[in-house]
Amino acid sequence: MAIDSSKTVDRGIRLLFELAENPRGLTVTELASRLGTQRPPLYRLLQTLSDYRLIRRDDNKLYTLSIGVLELARAFSAPFIDRARGPLQEAADATGASAMLNLADGDSLVVALCVPPRSSDIHLAIQAGTRYPHHQVAPWVAILAARPEQDDDPDLVREARARGYATSAGQVRPGLGGVAVALTLPQTEGSISLVSSSPDEDEERMVPAAIAAARAISALA
């Protein structure tokens, strides 16, 4: 019985990873083939996972991940994000810039937390969950620069890799700029960015603060 239970758990975990890699969904036939199982036990597994809202079946009979997976993810990420607030606040207060924790979500980069400086009346506020529009903004460039070197790396990435940080000016909003440093995280990619309305004047102060925050937050992961 224990062996059968272990196989069921293993199959359930593999099923969730298969759906994570195929966000458009998979049919029962496709899942059975990928998991190497027959339909009767697969249907029982699908029903159990559906009962816990980990998966769902749409009108096209495709199975996808469901809201229960997000609830589990929040339970994991919330303590980490809360712990990251302290180093971000220190960086924001030291530079007068808004400090952001950015986490990769597939091919997108999402603002997980934005902390404004307590000593400034004018600052940038970005809502958690905001996605960056393209890969040329500093928070993305910092992440790309932390990856192994590729022959087709853009100049922006090569420059950031050489410096140890990325810079931006006006890519997100006109008149704003800042610096970003990659994080070292065990399960995802991320970066710390500091954004200011006077980036040319503040870059010298922002770079050490961003590096210090990135090191502190990476140590928390």
PyMOL commands that set and color helices and strands:
alter all, ss='L'
color gray80, all
select helices_A, chain A and resi 2-21+28-35+39-51+67-95+138-146+155-163+199-220
alter helices_A, ss='H'
color red, helices_A
select strands_A, chain A and resi 55-57+63-65+98-105+108-115+166-169+177-182+190-196
alter strands_A, ss='S'
color yellow, strands_A
deselect
rebuild
show_as cartoon
